[in-house]
Amino acid sequence: MEALVTARLVLHPLTPAEAECVVEGRPGPDALWAPDYPNDGDRAGARHFLEHCADTGNPQPFGAYEIRLREDGHAIGGVGFHAVPDDQGQVTIGYGLIPAMRGKGYASEALRALLEFARTAGAASVKGDADLDNTASQHVMAAAGMRFVEEDELLRHYRIAWTAGCAGGVGGATTTDGAAGTEASPPVSARRPS
């Protein structure tokens, strides 16, 4: 599986061995980690990925990715899918950054890349959620083109769906829940950084 490359980031698909290092909080021999990486959310995501690998095999490319800065290769967070798309083609996402990297647009950029990948890989829709008081995460999903669909006593739920045969980026997205379409996402390439 190739890395997903954006203007400022590299989304590196984790291997099970790399995920074990994240869970243990010890970098592998070639890993570059920013201070405070991994945090509890990164370890939880890596643990979930390893459980999935043990239960049903490695789900990549619908697995976990490490968010790395393109300029220096340092890991600053994680983004990924909770599992492969279900029988309706829906997949769930999660993401997080270390505190020092928040507020710079990195989470939205990483999420846009993951959404574009999901669309081109054949997913019909992507859903995510955030705690009611986590407005920053809610803004990330909205900035990446996901639309608010409902709220329960704990979470705000977001979703994006694509019409069959839509071409060109997330810009052709619609939702089946009555929300408006989305803005176009920046180009993403599935290649290794230079």
N, C-alpha and C positions, 0 to 999 in steps of 0.2 A: 504494500500500500504506500503510495506516494504521499508526501506532505502536501497540505493545502497552503498556498502562499498568497498573502494579501500585500498591500502596500507597505505595512509596517510589521506584519506578523508572519510567523510560520506555525501552522497547526500540525504538530508532529504526532502521528498515530502511535499510541503507546503499545509496546509489546508487553506480554505478561511479565517478563523479567524486569522491564522498566517500571511497571506498575507496582511490583513488589518493592522496589527501591523507594518509590513514593510513599507507599504504606509504612515502610520502616523509617522513612525520613533520612535516608542515606543515599547520596547521589551515586550513580554508577560511574564507571571509569571515564566515560566521555561526557558526562552530564555537566551542564553549566546551570546552576540555580541562583536566582536572585535571592538576596536576604529575605527571610521569612517564608520562602517557598520550600516545601509544601506546607499549606496550612491545614486545618481540620477538614475543610471542605474538599481540598485536593486529595487528602488521604481517604476520605469517605468515597469519593468518586472512583479512585483507583481500587479500593476494596470491592466496590460494587462490580466494577469491570472484571476483577479476578473471580468473583463469585459466578458471574455470567460465563466466563471462560471454563470454569470447573463444571458448571451445570450443563451447558449446551455447546461448548466450544467457543473459540475466539470469534466475536461478532464483527470484527473489522471488515469493511470500513465503517460499519455502524457501531463503533466502540468509543473508547476514550482517546482524547487528544490532549497533548500538553501545549499550552500557549507559550510560544517563545518569541522574544523580540528579534526581528529580522536583522537589526543592526549589529547585535553582539551574541545572539543565540541563547541568552539567558531565559530560563523558564520563569514565567510570572503568574501562571495559573493554569486552569484546565477548562475544557469544554468537551462535550460529547453527547452521545446518544445513550439512553438507558437500556436499549435493546434494539434488535432489528425491527423493521416495520412489521406491524401486526397484519392480520389478514385483510384489513381495509386499507393498508398502505400507510397507516399513521405511525409516527415515531415520536418519542418524548426526548427533550433535550434538557441539559443542565450546564451550568458554567459558573466560573468564579475566578477572581483575581486576588493577588495579595494586596493588602491595603495601600501600599505605596504606589500601585499602578492603577488605582481606581480613579475615575473622573477624567480620564484622558481619551476616552472613546475606544479603548482596546476591546472591551467586552462586546460592544456593538459590532465592531469590525470582525471579531472572531465569530460571533453569532451569524452575521450576514454570510460569511464564508461557509459555515456549516449548513445554513439554510439553502444556499445555492447548491452545495454538494448534494444535499438530500433531494432537492428537486431534480437535478440531473441524474441522480442514481435511481430515480423512479418512485420516490416516496410521494404519496398523495397529499399528506398533510403532516405538520409538525406542531406539537403542543408543548407548553411549558407553564410553569407557575411560579409565583413569588409570594412570600408572606405579605399580609395586608400592610404592614408598616415598612416594607422594603421597597420604597418608591424608586430607589436607584435601579434595582433589578427590573422593576416594571418599565422604567424609561428605556432600559437596554432592549427589552423585547419589542417595545413600540418603535424604537429607532431602527431596529433591524427589520421592521416590516410586519411584525406579528400584531394581531389585533386582540384587544380585550374581549372576552366572550362571556365570562361569568365570574361571580365572586361567591365564596361560601364563608363560613365562620372563621376560617384560618387563612385562606389563600385567594389571590386573584389569578385567574386562568387566562392564558393567551393562546392563540392558534393562528396558523397560516395554512391555507390549502391552495392547490394549483388546479386550474381547469385542465382537462385532458387536452394534450397537444399544444399547450402554450409554449411559446418560444421566447428565448432571451431573458435570462435573469429572473429575479423574483418580481420584477415589474409586472409580469402577467398574472400575478397571484390574485386570488379572490378568497373569500371565506364563505363557508356554507352557513354562517351564522348571521348573515345580514350586514356585516361590516363592509366598509369600503375596501377597494384594492390597496396596493402598497406602492411605495416609491421604489424606483430601480435601485439595485445594489451595485457596488463597485465590482469591477472584474476580479475574479478569483481564478487562480490556476492551480492545478494539481501537479505540482512539480517541486523539485528540490530547489532551495534558494541558491543563488550564485555566490 
